Amino acid sequence: MKFIDEVTLFATSGHGGAGCVAFRHEKFIEFGGPSGGDGGKGGDVIFDATSSHSTLLELRHRPHQKAENGHNGMGKNRHGAGGDDLRIKVPVGTVVKDAETGDILADLTYDGQSIVLLRGGRGGQGNARFASATNKAPKFAQPGGEHEECKLRLELKLMADVGLLGLPNAGKSSLISKVSAARPKIADYPFTTMVPSLGVVPYKGYRSFVMADIPGIIEGAHDGAGLGHRFLKHLERSGILLHLLDISWMPERDPLAEYESINHELALFSSELSLKEQIVVITKIDLPQTKAELPAIQAWFKNKGLSVFPISSATGEGVDLLMDEIARRLWSKPEEVW
């Protein structure tokens, strides 16, 4: 299924049904009086969050969404039926914004959450409602209430406990495929990962957490370079970030400069994202050049007060220790981990 995380919708609630002007005309009833029924209420536009959806693809092909109008009232005091509500199912993590102002109208963060975004117009009252001692035969009724409409911008932000961060080919897809059932494409060229993917990681058979892999970040990503600028938002809901570094290219490339460059991109994109807790992971330690450069890299991070977790997704070396550290940070109380 194609991954779509942004769509624009034109949503309209239902117009209220008009009240009816009618009078009883029955044999042997000389003064039947008014008998116009009320109009029905227009349908609401409701957004439902569901874990069964993982993309906004369905909505891209149906950009115009409209709830049913209320039905008009009828004679013999018959009320019009209310219009059916329009229920729009979206993935958990969807943010609904006003497309014109950018204001956030709804943030759907858990399965089963429902929000009425646009209210249907009220039903108009029929002339039977207006009969009184001084006006026994009213010849007027209320029109139905106006509908509401809005141009909406939907943005999906993946809900994950752990987000993977790093340059293209840093080993993010290899790691998520090692520890979960996710099977992203893995190859030796940049931007192999084109869309985000989620994987559920089991931990020691007792608990599990969700890990998110996004396309690699490069310098200038916050301003549109590469693919990362579209997908950085998916890291905003992550509890912690794994910052993956590939040092096998040394000395051709400086991984420490790349580490600081990526953190700079995070700060330019979102100050909140730049403050998220990070775990530094050195990948591909099964390679001889990585092992040779590892002590110097560890010393550099130690001077900054940061621990480094070297791993190999190919052999599994160091992966269990990394999972223990993730569990410790996600579930602070030891009894919750073990």
N, C-alpha and C positions, 0 to 999 in steps of 0.2 A: 504494500500500500504506500502511495506517495505521502511523504511527510509534509503537511501544510501547517504552519504555526501562526499565520497572520491572514485574516480575511476582513473584508468590509461588507457590512450588511445594511440594507435599508429596511428597517422594521416599522410596522404600523399596527397599532391595536385596532380593535373593532369599533365601529361607530354605533352609538346607541340607537335602538329602534324608536320610532316616533309613536306617541300616544294616538289613540283613535278617537274621532268624533263620531258618535253613533247614538241612536235613540231606539228604544224598544217599540216595535210595531207588531203587536199581537192582538188577535181577536178578543174582544170583550175587555181589553185593557185600554181605557181611554187616554190615560196620561202615563205612558210607559216610563218616561224619564230617560235621562242619559245612560248609555250603556257602553261607552267606549273604554276598552281595556288599555293597560299600560304597555309600552314598548319594552323589549328585553334589553338587558345590559350587553354592551359589546365585549368581545373576548379580550383577555389580557395577553400580553407577551411575557412569557415566563422562561427563564433560563435554568436548566437542570444540569448539575455537574454529575458525571458518571465515569466510573473507572473502566467501563467497557469501551470507551472511545479513547483513542490515542492521537488523533489528528483532527484538524478542522476541514478536512478535504470535502466532506459532504456539503458543507455550507458554501464553499467556493463556487459550486455549480448552482446554488440557489440563493443569489444575493438579495432577492426581494422576498421578504417574509411578512405576511399579513394575517392577523387574527380575523375570525369571522365576525361580521356585523350582527348586532342584535336585530331580532325580527320585530316588525311593527305590531302594535296592538290591534285588536279586532273588535267587532261588535259583540253584543251579548256578554260583555265584561270578560272577554277572553284576552289574556295577556300574551304578548309575544314572547317567544323563547329567547333565552340568552344566547349570545354567540359563543361558540366553542373557543376556549383558550388556545393559544398557540404555544406549545411547549418545545423549546429548542434545546436539544441535548448537546452538551459540549464536554470536552475532557476536563478532568480535575486539573486545576492550575490555570484555567482560562481567566484572563482579565478583560472586562468589557469597558470600553472607553467611548466617550462622545467623540466622533471622528472630527468634528469641527473645532472643539475647544481642547480636546485632549484630557478632559476630566475623567477620572475613574468612576464609573457608575456601579460596577460590581466586581468582586474578586472571589472567584469560586475555588475554594481551597480544600474541600473534602467531599467524598463520595456521598451523593444524595442531597447535597445542598441545593436549594431552590430560591430564586429571587424573582419577584415580579418587577419587571423593568418598565413596562409601559402599561398603563391602566386603560381598560376599555371605557368608552363613553357610557354614561348612565342612560337608562331607558326613560323616555318621556312619559309623563302621566296622561292617561286618557281623560275625556271630559267627565266621566263619572266621578272622578276625584274632586271636581270643582263644584259639584252641586251643593247648594246651600239654601237656607230659608229665603234668602233674597234673590237667589239666582238658581231657579229650579231646572233650567234648561240651558246650561252653558254650551256654547257652540264653538269652543276652542279646546285645544289640547297642547301639550308640550312637545316640541321636537326632541329628537334624541340628542344626547350629549356628544360633543365632538370627540373624535379619536385622538390619540397621541402618535407622533411619528418621530423618528430620529435616525440619523446616519450613524452607525456604530462601527467601531474598530475593535475586532477581537484579536487578542494576542495570547498565545499559549506559552506558559512558562512551566517547564517540566518540574514535577515535584520529586526531588531526590534528596537522600541523606548525604550523599557524597558526590561531588562533581570532579571530573577529570580535566586538568588544565595543562597546557603545554604546547610547544611548537608542533607543526606537522611532522609525523613520523617519530614522535617522542616515545611511542609505545602505549598510547592510551587504549586503542582498540585491542591490542594484544592482551593487556591486563584485564579488561572487562570480559573478554572471551575466556580468559583463564579462570576467573573466580565466579562467573555466572553462566547462565544458559544463553546469554546474548551472543549473536554471531554477526558482528559488523564485518565489513570487508576489510581485509588486511593485505597490504601490498607495500613495496619498497619505493613508492613515489609520493610526493607531497599531496595533501588533500585527498587521500584515499577515502577518508570519512567525509561524506557530503552532507549528511543529516544527523541530528542527535539520535542516540539510542539509549535505552534504559535496560539495566540488568538487575535482577534480584539476587543478592549475594547471601547465601546461607552461612551462618557463623556457628560452628561447633554443634550443629544440629539442634540448637535451642532457639536462636533468634535469626533474623535476617535484616538486611538493609538494602536500600535502592541506590544504585550507582548510575550516574549519567555520563555518557561520553559525547563530547561535541567536537565539531571540526577544529583543527588546529588554529591557534592564534598567532598572528605575525604582527610586526611593528606597523602601526597605523590602522589596526583592526577597528578601533573605536570610531574611526573616520571613514570606514568603508573598505579598507584594504583586505584582500583575501576573502574568506568566508566567515570569519569569526564574529564580525560586527553584527551579523544577523542572529547569531546564536549565543552571544555572551549573556543575554537575558536569562537563558536557561540555567545559568549558574547562580542566579540571584536567590533562588529558593533553597539552594544546597546548604546543609548544615556545616560541612567542612569541605575544603578543596584539597585534592591531591595534585601537587605541582610536579609533573614528570619532566625529568631532564635526561637527555641522551648525551653523554660525554664521550662517546666513542669517536666523535669527529675531531676531538682535540689533537693537535693544536690548530687545525684549520679553522675551527670556529671556537668562540669563547662562550661556553654554556652559562657562565656566571653573568656575563653581560646580557645574554638572552633571558636569563631568569629575572633580572632587574627590568629589562625591557617589557616583559609580559606583565609584571606587576604594575609598571607605569601605565600600560594600556588599560588595566583594570581600573586604576584610579581615574583615568580620563573618561572611562565609560560610566562608572558609578562609584562614588565614594563609599557607599555601603558595601559594594562588592570587594573593594580593595581592603576592607577591614576584616573580611572573613578569615577564619582560622585556616591555616595551610599546613599540610604535611609534605615535606620535600622528599621525592622519590627519585633515586638514580636507577635508570632502567638498563637492561642489556648487560648485566655484570657477568654473563657467561662469555662475553667477548674479551680477549686478552688486552686490547687497548683500553677498555673500560676499567678493568682491574688495575692497570698500571696508573691510571690517572685518579682513581678513587681516593687515595689518602689525601692528596692535595685539596680535592673538592670538599671532603669531610672537614678538613682543618679550616677551610674558608667559612663554612657554615657554622662550625663550632664557635668561631670568633664572633659570629652574629647571634649566638645563643640558640641556634637551631640544630635539631637532630636530623640526620639523614638516614633514609631507609633504602639500601641497595637491594634490588630485586632482579630476577630474570623470569619473565613470563614464559620463556621457552622451556626452562628446566624446573621452574617452581621455586628456585632458591630465594629465600627471604620473603616470599609472599605471605606465609603464615604469620611471621612477625609483624608484617604490615597490617594484616587483618586484625591482629590483637591490638595494635595501636589505634586503629580506626574504631574498634569496639570500645576501647577504653575512653576515647574522646566522645563518642556518641552516647554511651551509657556510663555516666560518671561513677555510679555506685557499683562497687565490685560485685555485689550479689546480683545486680541486673545483668552483668556480663556473663557470669559463670552460672 
